[in-house]
Amino acid sequence: MPRGELLSKAVLLVGGLLLSATLWASPPGEGSAPVPTVHGLSLYDSPELPEDFAYFPHVNSQAPKGGSITHTAVGGSFDSTNPFIIRGTPATGISQIYDTLMESNPNEPFSLYGLLARGVRLDPEREWIEFDLHEQARFQDGEPVTAYDVVFTFDLLREQGNPFYASYYAGVEKVTALSEHQVRFEFNDTQSRELPLIVAQMPILPRHYWEPRDFTAPTLAAHPGSGPYRISEVDPGRRIVYQRDDNYWGKDLPVNVGRYNIDRITYEYYRDRDIAWEAFKAGLTDFRIDARAATWAIGYDFPAYRQGQIKRITVPDVNPSMMQAFVFNLRREKFQDPRVREALSLTFDFPWLNTNIFYDTYYRTESFFQNSEMEAVGLPTEEELALLEPFRDELLASHRSERLFTDPLPIEHPTELRERLRRALTLLEDAGYVVEDGVLINEQTGRPLSLEVLMYDTGMERVVQPMLRNMARLGIQTSMRIVDINQYLNRVRSYDYDMVISHFPQSNNPGNEQRDYWTSAAAESPQSRNRMALAHPAVDSLVEQLIRAEDRATLDTITHALDRVLRWGFYVIPHYHSGETRIAVWDKFGYPDPAPAYAMDLDAWWVDSEREAALERRNRRR
């Protein structure tokens, strides 16, 4: 399973400084006070665990090693084991072959502890951070991990990697190897509290391996990392296998004790969710995140489940519910009018879907920070209005309404479908459309309003089709196109679509990743998360202010304002959320119970060898 899988960004990307010192280092400038070397970092305060902690509290420090786990990967195939570049489709789970400078604790919201780094110094003014590397750290081919690998990785990712990295690390001025095992990051952005820990989460690549190779080209090579798993088998179209590295240099570190217990991790690829479901029932895969409400409600009436050989687990969400949505491509002229976008959003009949397809197990998502203190509710406060007021003219022009400044959230729309469609038609008429012979026509251009939803998976077809039928009732010409994953990625990267389904996961501590979601720079970057190609000065400003927030109250106020701008802009048609993660497994695993507070931590699971053997005998007899 990928390192950090199901961990929120709140755990992974954070900032701050532990106050208790262990060592002292010389400062970079004359006359400045020495900066303490510490074992951990945390946002605003100190990490919970002391310097001498033996292992994370939630793990089983005596967990047995061995066994295997087989996951399902849906979406066709992969053609690269390099996940850091824009070209190719990366293999699932590849992140677990890499170590980072520091590791998150799934039981704390905003803390990191040393992994490749045995100690860290953060300048009180946040102008720089230094890491002392473990001298025994090794890549999987036996070569040492050095400060020069850190410098090489940073430069490589920012210059040749996915454009996301240039944006994500924009606040870093330069990286310098002070010695073979000491590296310094210097910042030109001293206001971002999380930036020091963003760089602490950077995966470190082997310079000796990548320097003579073309990093920008997809590859299927089993290249070395420094993490707990190595690439064992690469079979495009079928599977990728990772093997636990018995010689892993960091297996006895406190952040790793009781973790990375399973010997063999396999991802089996299936093009269709229904086939993947049958494979799970047959025992060909043994771990499944079940995102389909109907399957969870009525699909488990088969022998293996009735006999107790399959277990179902629900893990409550502790982070903001993820915004999953249909996303409009604002590069299309037809979607530039917010009245058109609002009208189209009214055709999504969630109550009908929830009753007839989802067994009333979902809630409608409304906010980009749903179920958190960052969600905007009610009327805007004076503090929020102060953030929005400098951009009043731009917001009135883009939103074509004062509702952003005057009306409460959530947005009031009719509940009954007939009234929703009547409201939608009024909005479309206001935007210059008329119905002629049953077809909705732009009165000025004479062109019909058409819309295609682009997908690579049939799993959402049952959600898309009812919405398209409702659009057709308004005279809109609609279609749905399902393509293979590679064609889908190519079209998304070139913004060659009307509408796609996208996801905007949020943590309890949003920060630099917001640039990749919403900003003008991301709108011009292929493979960014700004699928709507949104470019708005108010959004750009709010994102930068959010990143530089000095305290929790300020951050919440800024996210409220950002949430209002995004929601009243109708840039997406929000879907729904369940408030929990639903998991089905063949009953051979042990795992922390209760789960840590901020993630399930699959890396802390283990295999019970006796139960695994019994299941293998059972499946062989079938």
VEXDREN-2710 file (C-alpha; in Angstrom, 1 decimal):
% VEXDREN-2710
k/r/px/py/pz
1/MET/0.0/0.0/0.0
2/PRO/1.3/3.5/-0.7
3/ARG/3.2/5.2/2.1
4/GLY/0.8/7.5/3.8
5/GLU/-2.2/6.1/2.0
6/LEU/-5.5/7.5/3.4
7/LEU/-3.5/10.0/5.5
8/SER/-4.8/13.5/5.1
9/LYS/-2.6/16.4/4.0
10/ALA/-3.1/17.8/7.5
11/VAL/-0.8/15.1/8.8
12/LEU/1.7/15.3/5.9
13/LEU/2.2/19.0/5.1
14/VAL/2.5/21.1/8.3
15/GLY/4.8/23.6/9.9
16/GLY/6.2/24.7/13.2
17/LEU/9.0/24.1/15.7
18/LEU/9.5/21.8/18.6
19/LEU/10.7/23.8/21.6
20/SER/12.8/21.2/23.4
21/ALA/16.3/21.1/22.1
22/THR/18.8/18.3/22.0
23/LEU/21.8/19.6/20.1
24/TRP/23.0/23.1/19.2
25/ALA/24.3/24.2/15.8
26/SER/26.1/27.2/14.5
27/PRO/23.8/29.8/12.9
28/PRO/24.3/30.8/9.3
29/GLY/25.0/34.5/10.1
30/GLU/27.3/36.1/12.5
31/GLY/25.9/37.5/15.8
32/SER/22.7/35.4/15.7
33/ALA/21.8/33.1/18.5
34/PRO/22.3/29.4/18.1
35/VAL/19.4/27.4/16.8
36/PRO/18.4/24.2/18.7
37/THR/18.5/20.8/16.9
38/VAL/15.2/19.0/17.6
39/HIS/13.6/15.7/16.7
40/GLY/10.2/16.9/15.5
41/LEU/8.2/19.8/14.1
42/SER/4.6/20.8/14.7
43/LEU/2.2/23.6/13.8
44/TYR/2.1/26.5/16.3
45/ASP/3.1/24.3/19.3
46/SER/5.2/21.3/20.2
47/PRO/4.8/17.7/19.0
48/GLU/3.2/15.3/21.5
49/LEU/5.9/12.7/21.5
50/PRO/9.2/13.2/23.4
51/GLU/12.6/12.9/21.9
52/ASP/13.1/9.3/23.3
53/PHE/9.8/7.9/22.1
54/ALA/10.2/4.2/21.0
55/TYR/7.3/4.0/18.5
56/PHE/4.0/5.6/17.6
57/PRO/1.4/4.9/20.3
58/HIS/-1.1/3.4/18.0
59/VAL/1.1/0.6/16.5
60/ASN/1.6/-2.9/17.7
61/SER/5.3/-2.8/18.3
62/GLN/5.4/-6.7/18.2
63/ALA/3.4/-7.0/15.0
64/PRO/4.6/-10.1/13.1
65/LYS/6.3/-9.7/9.7
66/GLY/5.2/-11.7/6.7
67/GLY/2.2/-12.5/4.5
68/SER/0.8/-10.6/1.6
69/ILE/-1.9/-8.2/0.7
70/THR/-3.5/-7.8/-2.8
71/HIS/-5.2/-4.5/-3.6
72/THR/-7.5/-3.6/-6.5
73/ALA/-6.4/-1.0/-9.0
74/VAL/-9.2/0.1/-11.4
75/GLY/-8.5/2.1/-14.5
76/GLY/-6.7/0.0/-17.1
77/SER/-3.0/0.0/-16.6
78/PHE/0.2/2.0/-16.1
79/ASP/3.2/2.7/-18.2
80/SER/5.6/4.2/-15.8
81/THR/7.3/3.7/-12.5
82/ASN/8.2/7.4/-12.3
83/PRO/5.3/9.2/-10.5
84/PHE/7.0/12.6/-10.5
85/ILE/6.7/13.7/-14.2
86/ILE/3.9/14.8/-16.4
87/ARG/4.3/12.0/-19.0
88/GLY/2.9/8.6/-18.6
89/THR/0.5/6.9/-16.2
90/PRO/2.3/6.0/-12.9
91/ALA/1.9/2.7/-11.2
92/THR/-0.2/2.6/-8.1
93/GLY/1.6/2.4/-4.8
94/ILE/4.9/3.6/-6.1
95/SER/5.4/6.1/-3.3
96/GLN/6.2/3.4/-0.7
97/ILE/9.7/2.8/-2.2
98/TYR/10.8/6.3/-1.1
99/ASP/11.8/7.8/2.3
100/THR/11.2/11.4/3.1
101/LEU/13.3/13.6/5.5
102/MET/10.6/13.4/8.2
103/GLU/7.5/11.2/8.8
104/SER/4.0/12.1/10.0
105/ASN/2.4/10.7/13.1
106/PRO/-1.2/9.6/12.2
107/ASN/-2.3/10.3/15.8
108/GLU/-1.5/14.0/15.6
109/PRO/-2.9/16.6/13.2
110/PHE/0.2/18.6/12.5
111/SER/3.4/16.9/13.6
112/LEU/6.4/15.3/11.9
113/TYR/9.3/13.3/13.3
114/GLY/12.7/12.4/11.9
115/LEU/13.1/9.7/9.2
116/LEU/16.0/10.3/6.9
117/ALA/16.8/13.2/9.1
118/ARG/18.0/12.5/12.7
119/GLY/17.7/16.1/13.6
120/VAL/16.3/19.4/12.3
121/ARG/16.9/23.1/13.0
122/LEU/14.4/25.8/12.0
123/ASP/15.4/29.4/12.0
124/PRO/13.1/31.4/14.4
125/GLU/12.5/33.9/11.6
126/ARG/11.8/31.0/9.2
127/GLU/14.5/32.1/6.7
128/TRP/16.0/28.6/6.6
129/ILE/15.8/25.0/7.9
130/GLU/18.6/22.5/8.2
131/PHE/18.4/18.7/8.4
132/ASP/21.1/16.4/9.7
133/LEU/20.8/13.0/7.9
134/HIS/21.4/9.6/9.4
135/GLU/24.8/8.4/8.3
136/GLN/23.5/4.8/8.0
137/ALA/20.7/5.8/5.5
138/ARG/21.0/3.7/2.3
139/PHE/19.2/3.4/-1.0
140/GLN/18.1/-0.1/-1.9
141/ASP/21.1/-0.7/-4.1
142/GLY/23.4/-0.1/-1.1
143/GLU/24.5/3.5/-2.0
144/PRO/24.4/6.0/0.9
145/VAL/21.8/8.7/1.1
146/THR/23.6/12.1/1.3
147/ALA/22.8/15.8/1.4
148/TYR/23.8/15.9/-2.3
149/ASP/20.9/13.5/-3.1
150/VAL/18.6/16.0/-1.3
151/VAL/19.9/18.9/-3.3
152/PHE/19.7/16.9/-6.5
153/THR/16.1/15.8/-5.8
154/PHE/14.9/19.3/-5.1
155/ASP/16.4/20.7/-8.3
156/LEU/15.3/17.8/-10.4
157/LEU/11.6/17.9/-9.2
158/ARG/11.4/21.7/-9.7
159/GLU/13.1/21.8/-13.0
160/GLN/12.1/18.6/-14.7
161/GLY/9.2/17.2/-12.7
162/ASN/5.5/17.8/-12.8
163/PRO/4.8/21.5/-12.9
164/PHE/3.1/21.1/-9.5
165/TYR/6.5/20.9/-7.8
166/ALA/7.6/24.3/-9.1
167/SER/4.5/25.8/-7.5
168/TYR/4.6/23.8/-4.4
169/TYR/8.2/24.6/-3.6
170/ALA/8.0/28.2/-4.9
171/GLY/8.9/29.6/-1.5
172/VAL/12.3/27.9/-1.5
173/GLU/15.2/30.2/-2.6
174/LYS/17.9/27.5/-2.7
175/VAL/19.1/24.2/-1.2
176/THR/22.7/23.7/-0.2
177/ALA/24.6/20.7/1.0
178/LEU/26.6/22.0/4.0
179/SER/28.4/18.6/4.3
180/GLU/27.8/15.0/3.2
181/HIS/25.1/14.6/5.9
182/GLN/23.8/18.2/6.4
183/VAL/21.5/20.1/4.1
184/ARG/20.0/23.6/4.3
185/PHE/16.8/25.0/2.6
186/GLU/16.7/28.8/2.4
187/PHE/13.3/30.5/1.9
188/ASN/12.2/33.6/0.1
189/ASP/8.8/33.1/1.7
190/THR/9.1/33.4/5.4
191/GLN/5.3/33.9/6.0
192/SER/4.2/30.3/5.1
193/ARG/4.2/28.4/8.4
194/GLU/3.9/25.0/6.6
195/LEU/6.7/25.5/4.1
196/PRO/9.5/24.1/6.3
197/LEU/7.5/20.9/6.7
198/ILE/6.5/20.8/3.1
199/VAL/10.2/20.3/2.2
200/ALA/10.5/17.8/5.1
201/GLN/8.0/15.6/3.3
202/MET/9.9/15.6/0.0
203/PRO/10.8/12.1/-1.2
204/ILE/14.5/11.7/-1.8
205/LEU/15.7/10.2/-5.1
206/PRO/19.1/8.7/-5.8
207/ARG/21.4/11.1/-7.7
208/HIS/23.7/8.3/-8.8
209/TYR/20.8/6.5/-10.5
210/TRP/18.9/9.4/-12.1
211/GLU/21.7/11.7/-13.1
212/PRO/22.7/9.8/-16.2
213/ARG/19.1/9.0/-17.2
214/ASP/16.3/11.0/-18.9
215/PHE/14.1/11.8/-15.9
216/THR/11.3/13.2/-18.1
217/ALA/10.7/10.0/-20.0
218/PRO/8.3/7.3/-18.6
219/THR/10.1/4.1/-17.5
220/LEU/9.2/0.7/-16.3
221/ALA/12.5/0.1/-14.6
222/ALA/12.6/-1.1/-11.0
223/HIS/14.6/1.8/-9.9
224/PRO/15.9/2.1/-6.3
225/GLY/14.5/4.1/-3.5
226/SER/15.4/4.2/0.2
227/GLY/12.0/3.2/1.6
228/PRO/10.7/0.0/3.3
229/TYR/9.6/-1.6/0.0
230/ARG/11.3/-2.2/-3.3
231/ILE/9.8/-2.8/-6.7
232/SER/9.6/-6.6/-7.2
233/GLU/7.5/-7.2/-10.3
234/VAL/6.4/-4.9/-13.1
235/ASP/3.7/-6.3/-15.4
236/PRO/1.8/-3.5/-17.2
237/GLY/-1.8/-4.2/-17.8
238/ARG/-1.9/-6.8/-15.0
239/ARG/-0.1/-5.9/-11.8
240/ILE/2.8/-4.3/-9.9
241/VAL/4.3/-6.0/-6.9
242/TYR/6.3/-4.5/-4.0
243/GLN/8.5/-6.6/-1.7
244/ARG/9.4/-5.6/1.8
245/ASP/13.2/-4.9/2.0
246/ASP/14.7/-7.1/4.7
247/ASN/17.8/-4.8/4.6
248/TYR/15.8/-1.6/4.9
249/TRP/18.2/0.8/6.7
250/GLY/15.4/2.5/8.8
251/LYS/13.4/-0.5/10.0
252/ASP/14.4/0.1/13.7
253/LEU/13.7/3.9/13.8
254/PRO/10.9/4.9/16.2
255/VAL/8.7/6.1/13.3
256/ASN/8.9/2.7/11.6
257/VAL/8.7/0.2/14.6
258/GLY/5.5/-1.8/14.3
259/ARG/4.9/-0.6/10.7
260/TYR/5.6/-2.0/7.2
261/ASN/4.9/-5.5/8.4
262/ILE/3.5/-7.2/5.3
263/ASP/6.1/-8.8/3.0
264/ARG/4.4/-8.6/-0.3
265/ILE/2.1/-5.9/-1.6
266/THR/0.4/-6.4/-5.0
267/TYR/-1.9/-4.2/-7.0
268/GLU/-4.0/-6.1/-9.5
269/TYR/-5.3/-4.0/-12.4
270/TYR/-8.9/-4.2/-13.6
271/ARG/-10.5/-2.1/-16.2
272/ASP/-14.0/-2.4/-14.7
273/ARG/-15.2/-2.0/-11.1
274/ASP/-17.7/-4.8/-11.5
275/ILE/-15.0/-7.3/-12.6
276/ALA/-12.8/-6.0/-9.7
277/TRP/-15.7/-6.7/-7.3
278/GLU/-16.1/-10.3/-8.6
279/ALA/-12.3/-10.8/-8.2
280/PHE/-12.6/-9.7/-4.6
281/LYS/-15.5/-12.1/-3.9
282/ALA/-13.4/-14.9/-5.4
283/GLY/-10.5/-14.2/-3.2
284/LEU/-8.2/-12.9/-6.0
285/THR/-7.8/-9.6/-4.1
286/ASP/-8.2/-9.3/-0.3
287/PHE/-8.5/-5.5/0.4
288/ARG/-11.2/-3.2/-0.9
289/ILE/-12.3/0.3/-0.3
290/ASP/-16.0/0.1/-1.1
291/ALA/-17.2/3.4/-2.5
292/ARG/-20.4/2.1/-4.0
293/ALA/-23.4/2.5/-1.7
294/ALA/-25.5/-0.2/-3.3
295/THR/-22.7/-2.8/-2.9
296/TRP/-22.2/-1.9/0.7
297/ALA/-25.9/-2.0/1.4
298/ILE/-27.0/-5.3/-0.3
299/GLY/-24.0/-6.7/-2.1
300/TYR/-22.4/-8.9/0.6
301/ASP/-24.9/-11.7/0.7
302/PHE/-22.5/-14.4/-0.6
303/PRO/-20.9/-17.4/1.2
304/ALA/-17.5/-16.0/2.2
305/TYR/-19.1/-13.1/4.0
306/ARG/-21.9/-15.1/5.6
307/GLN/-19.2/-17.6/6.9
308/GLY/-17.2/-14.8/8.4
309/GLN/-14.3/-15.0/6.1
310/ILE/-14.8/-11.4/5.0
311/LYS/-15.0/-8.5/7.4
312/ARG/-16.4/-5.0/6.8
313/ILE/-14.8/-2.0/8.6
314/THR/-16.0/1.6/8.7
315/VAL/-13.6/4.4/9.7
316/PRO/-15.2/7.8/10.5
317/ASP/-13.8/10.7/8.7
318/VAL/-11.9/13.1/10.9
319/ASN/-10.8/15.5/8.2
320/PRO/-13.1/17.7/6.0
321/SER/-15.2/15.7/3.7
322/MET/-13.7/15.7/0.3
323/MET/-15.3/17.7/-2.5
324/GLN/-16.0/15.4/-5.4
325/ALA/-17.7/17.2/-8.2
326/PHE/-18.5/17.6/-11.9
327/VAL/-16.1/20.4/-13.0
328/PHE/-16.8/22.9/-15.7
329/ASN/-13.9/23.7/-18.1
330/LEU/-13.9/27.5/-18.0
331/ARG/-11.8/27.6/-21.2
332/ARG/-15.0/26.7/-23.0
333/GLU/-16.9/30.0/-23.8
334/LYS/-20.2/28.4/-23.1
335/PHE/-19.3/27.9/-19.4
336/GLN/-18.0/31.5/-18.8
337/ASP/-21.4/32.8/-17.7
338/PRO/-22.1/31.8/-14.1
339/ARG/-25.9/31.7/-14.8
340/VAL/-25.3/28.8/-17.2
341/ARG/-23.2/27.0/-14.6
342/GLU/-25.8/27.6/-11.9
343/ALA/-28.5/26.4/-14.3
344/LEU/-26.6/23.2/-15.1
345/SER/-26.0/22.5/-11.4
346/LEU/-29.7/22.5/-10.8
347/THR/-30.1/19.5/-13.0
348/PHE/-28.2/17.3/-10.5
349/ASP/-31.1/15.7/-8.5
350/PHE/-29.3/14.4/-5.4
351/PRO/-32.5/13.5/-3.4
352/TRP/-33.5/11.1/-6.2
353/LEU/-30.0/9.6/-6.5
354/ASN/-29.8/9.1/-2.7
355/THR/-33.2/7.4/-2.5
356/ASN/-33.0/5.3/-5.6
357/ILE/-29.3/4.4/-6.0
358/PHE/-27.5/5.2/-2.7
359/TYR/-29.9/3.7/-0.1
360/ASP/-30.0/7.1/1.7
361/THR/-26.4/6.6/2.8
362/TYR/-25.0/9.9/1.5
363/TYR/-25.2/13.6/2.3
364/ARG/-25.0/16.4/-0.3
365/THR/-21.6/18.1/-0.3
366/GLU/-22.0/21.9/-0.4
367/SER/-18.7/23.3/0.8
368/PHE/-15.1/22.9/-0.3
369/PHE/-14.3/22.6/3.4
370/GLN/-17.4/20.5/4.3
371/ASN/-17.8/19.4/7.9
372/SER/-15.1/21.5/9.4
373/GLU/-14.7/24.9/11.1
374/MET/-13.4/26.2/7.8
375/GLU/-16.7/25.8/6.0
376/ALA/-18.5/29.1/5.3
377/VAL/-22.0/29.3/6.8
378/GLY/-24.6/32.0/7.2
379/LEU/-23.9/35.6/6.2
380/PRO/-20.4/36.8/5.6
381/THR/-18.8/38.4/8.7
382/GLU/-17.2/41.8/8.8
383/GLU/-13.8/40.1/8.7
384/GLU/-14.8/38.1/5.6
385/LEU/-16.2/41.1/3.9
386/ALA/-12.9/43.0/4.6
387/LEU/-11.1/40.3/2.6
388/LEU/-13.6/40.4/-0.3
389/GLU/-14.1/44.2/-0.5
390/PRO/-10.8/45.0/-2.3
391/PHE/-12.1/42.7/-5.2
392/ARG/-15.7/43.8/-5.2
393/ASP/-15.6/45.0/-8.8
394/GLU/-13.9/41.9/-10.1
395/LEU/-16.2/39.6/-8.1
396/LEU/-19.4/41.4/-9.3
397/ALA/-18.1/41.1/-12.9
398/SER/-17.3/37.4/-12.6
399/HIS/-20.2/36.3/-10.5
400/ARG/-22.8/38.7/-12.0
401/SER/-24.5/39.0/-8.7
402/GLU/-24.1/40.6/-5.2
403/ARG/-25.2/37.4/-3.5
404/LEU/-21.7/36.7/-2.5
405/PHE/-21.7/39.8/-0.3
406/THR/-25.4/39.8/0.8
407/ASP/-26.8/36.2/1.0
408/PRO/-26.2/33.4/3.4
409/LEU/-24.8/29.9/2.8
410/PRO/-25.7/27.2/2.1
411/ILE/-27.3/28.4/-1.2
412/GLU/-31.1/28.1/-1.3
413/HIS/-32.3/26.2/-4.3
414/PRO/-35.6/24.5/-4.9
415/THR/-35.7/20.9/-3.7
416/GLU/-38.3/19.5/-6.0
417/LEU/-36.9/18.7/-9.5
418/ARG/-39.7/20.4/-11.5
419/GLU/-39.0/23.7/-9.7
420/ARG/-35.3/23.2/-10.1
421/LEU/-35.6/22.8/-13.8
422/ARG/-38.0/25.8/-14.0
423/ARG/-35.4/27.9/-12.2
424/ALA/-32.6/26.5/-14.5
425/LEU/-34.5/27.5/-17.6
426/THR/-35.1/31.0/-16.3
427/LEU/-31.3/31.3/-15.7
428/LEU/-30.5/30.1/-19.2
429/GLU/-33.0/32.5/-20.7
430/ASP/-31.4/35.3/-18.7
431/ALA/-28.0/34.2/-20.2
432/GLY/-29.3/34.6/-23.7
433/TYR/-30.7/31.1/-24.6
434/VAL/-34.0/30.2/-26.1
435/VAL/-35.7/26.9/-26.9
436/GLU/-36.3/26.2/-30.6
437/ASP/-37.9/22.9/-31.7
438/GLY/-36.9/21.4/-28.4
439/VAL/-33.2/22.5/-28.7
440/LEU/-31.7/25.1/-26.4
441/ILE/-30.0/27.7/-28.7
442/ASN/-27.8/30.7/-27.9
443/GLU/-29.8/33.6/-29.3
444/GLN/-26.7/35.6/-30.3
445/THR/-24.6/32.8/-31.9
446/GLY/-27.3/30.4/-33.0
447/ARG/-25.3/27.5/-31.6
448/PRO/-27.0/24.9/-29.4
449/LEU/-25.8/24.4/-25.9
450/SER/-24.1/21.0/-25.8
451/LEU/-22.2/19.2/-23.0
452/GLU/-20.0/16.1/-22.9
453/VAL/-18.9/14.4/-19.7
454/LEU/-15.5/12.7/-20.1
455/MET/-14.7/9.7/-17.9
456/TYR/-12.3/6.7/-17.9
457/ASP/-14.4/4.4/-15.6
458/THR/-18.0/3.2/-16.0
459/GLY/-18.5/3.3/-12.2
460/MET/-20.1/6.8/-12.2
461/GLU/-22.3/6.2/-15.3
462/ARG/-25.4/5.7/-13.1
463/VAL/-24.8/9.1/-11.5
464/VAL/-24.1/10.9/-14.8
465/GLN/-27.0/9.6/-16.9
466/PRO/-29.9/10.9/-14.7
467/MET/-28.3/14.4/-14.7
468/LEU/-27.9/14.3/-18.5
469/ARG/-31.5/13.2/-18.9
470/ASN/-32.6/16.3/-16.8
471/MET/-30.4/18.5/-19.0
472/ALA/-32.0/17.1/-22.1
473/ARG/-35.4/18.1/-20.7
474/LEU/-34.1/21.7/-21.0
475/GLY/-33.1/21.2/-24.6
476/ILE/-29.4/20.8/-23.9
477/GLN/-27.5/18.3/-26.2
478/THR/-25.7/15.9/-23.9
479/SER/-23.3/13.0/-24.2
480/MET/-21.0/10.9/-22.0
481/ARG/-17.7/9.6/-23.3
482/ILE/-15.7/6.8/-21.6
483/VAL/-12.1/6.4/-22.8
484/ASP/-9.1/4.5/-21.6
485/ILE/-7.0/6.0/-18.9
486/ASN/-4.1/7.2/-21.1
487/GLN/-6.4/9.0/-23.5
488/TYR/-8.3/10.5/-20.5
489/LEU/-5.1/11.8/-19.0
490/ASN/-3.9/13.3/-22.3
491/ARG/-7.2/15.1/-22.8
492/VAL/-7.3/16.4/-19.2
493/ARG/-3.8/17.7/-19.4
494/SER/-4.6/19.6/-22.6
495/TYR/-8.0/20.8/-21.2
496/ASP/-9.8/19.0/-24.0
497/TYR/-13.1/18.4/-22.3
498/ASP/-16.4/20.1/-21.3
499/MET/-16.8/18.4/-17.9
500/VAL/-14.9/15.9/-15.9
501/ILE/-15.2/14.5/-12.4
502/SER/-12.6/15.7/-10.1
503/HIS/-11.7/15.6/-6.4
504/PHE/-10.4/18.4/-4.0
505/PRO/-9.3/16.7/-0.8
506/GLN/-8.8/19.1/2.1
507/SER/-7.0/18.7/5.4
508/ASN/-7.5/20.4/8.7
509/ASN/-4.6/22.7/7.8
510/PRO/-4.9/23.8/4.1
511/GLY/-1.8/25.5/2.7
512/ASN/0.4/25.5/-0.4
513/GLU/-1.6/22.8/-2.2
514/GLN/-4.4/25.4/-2.6
515/ARG/-2.3/27.1/-5.3
516/ASP/-2.6/23.9/-7.3
517/TYR/-6.4/23.8/-6.9
518/TRP/-7.5/27.3/-7.7
519/THR/-4.9/29.8/-8.8
520/SER/-4.3/31.6/-12.1
521/ALA/-0.8/30.0/-12.4
522/ALA/-2.2/26.5/-12.0
523/ALA/-4.8/27.3/-14.7
524/GLU/-1.9/27.5/-17.2
525/SER/-0.2/24.4/-15.9
526/PRO/-0.9/21.0/-17.4
527/GLN/-1.7/18.3/-14.8
528/SER/-2.6/20.8/-12.1
529/ARG/-5.6/20.2/-9.9
530/ASN/-7.2/23.4/-11.3
531/ARG/-9.5/21.4/-13.6
532/MET/-11.9/24.3/-14.1
533/ALA/-9.0/26.5/-15.3
534/LEU/-10.1/29.1/-12.8
535/ALA/-8.1/32.4/-12.9
536/HIS/-9.4/35.1/-10.6
537/PRO/-7.5/37.8/-8.7
538/ALA/-9.6/37.5/-5.6
539/VAL/-8.9/33.7/-5.4
540/ASP/-5.2/34.2/-6.0
541/SER/-5.0/36.7/-3.2
542/LEU/-7.1/34.6/-0.7
543/VAL/-4.9/31.6/-1.4
544/GLU/-1.7/33.5/-0.7
545/GLN/-3.2/35.0/2.5
546/LEU/-4.3/31.5/3.6
547/ILE/-0.8/30.1/3.2
548/ARG/0.6/32.9/5.3
549/ALA/-2.0/32.8/8.1
550/GLU/-0.4/33.2/11.5
551/ASP/-3.1/31.6/13.6
552/ARG/-6.1/29.4/13.4
553/ALA/-8.7/32.1/13.6
554/THR/-7.2/34.0/10.7
555/LEU/-6.9/30.8/8.6
556/ASP/-10.6/30.0/9.3
557/THR/-11.7/33.5/8.3
558/ILE/-9.8/33.3/5.0
559/THR/-11.1/29.8/4.1
560/HIS/-14.6/31.1/4.8
561/ALA/-14.1/33.9/2.3
562/LEU/-12.5/31.5/-0.3
563/ASP/-15.3/29.0/0.2
564/ARG/-17.9/31.8/-0.6
565/VAL/-16.1/32.9/-3.7
566/LEU/-15.9/29.3/-5.0
567/ARG/-19.5/28.3/-4.1
568/TRP/-21.2/31.4/-5.5
569/GLY/-19.1/31.1/-8.7
570/PHE/-20.8/27.7/-9.4
571/TYR/-17.5/26.4/-10.9
572/VAL/-18.5/22.8/-10.0
573/ILE/-21.5/20.6/-9.5
574/PRO/-20.9/19.1/-6.0
575/HIS/-21.6/15.4/-5.4
576/TYR/-22.0/13.8/-2.0
577/HIS/-20.1/12.3/0.9
578/SER/-20.7/9.6/3.5
579/GLY/-18.7/10.8/6.5
580/GLU/-16.8/7.5/6.7
581/THR/-14.5/5.2/4.8
582/ARG/-15.9/1.8/4.1
583/ILE/-13.5/-1.1/3.8
584/ALA/-14.0/-4.8/3.1
585/VAL/-11.1/-7.3/3.8
586/TRP/-10.6/-11.0/3.8
587/ASP/-10.2/-11.9/7.5
588/LYS/-6.4/-12.4/7.7
589/PHE/-5.3/-9.0/8.9
590/GLY/-4.5/-7.4/12.3
591/TYR/-4.7/-3.7/12.6
592/PRO/-4.7/-0.9/15.2
593/ASP/-8.0/-0.6/17.1
594/PRO/-9.0/2.1/17.6
595/ALA/-7.5/3.6/14.5
596/PRO/-5.3/6.7/15.1
597/ALA/-7.1/10.0/15.4
598/TYR/-6.2/11.4/12.0
599/ALA/-5.8/8.4/9.7
600/MET/-6.3/4.6/9.5
601/ASP/-2.5/4.0/8.9
602/LEU/-2.5/0.9/6.7
603/ASP/1.2/0.8/7.1
604/ALA/0.6/-0.4/10.7
605/TRP/-1.5/-3.5/9.6
606/TRP/-0.1/-7.0/9.7
607/VAL/-1.0/-10.5/8.5
608/ASP/-2.0/-13.3/10.8
609/SER/-0.2/-16.3/9.3
610/GLU/-2.6/-18.9/10.5
611/ARG/-5.7/-17.2/9.2
612/GLU/-3.9/-16.5/5.9
613/ALA/-3.1/-20.2/5.5
614/ALA/-6.7/-21.2/6.3
615/LEU/-8.0/-18.8/3.7
616/GLU/-5.6/-20.1/1.1
617/ARG/-6.7/-23.7/1.8
618/ARG/-10.3/-22.6/1.5
619/ASN/-9.8/-20.9/-1.8
620/ARG/-7.8/-23.8/-3.3
621/ARG/-10.7/-26.1/-2.5
622/ARG/-13.2/-24.0/-4.4
END
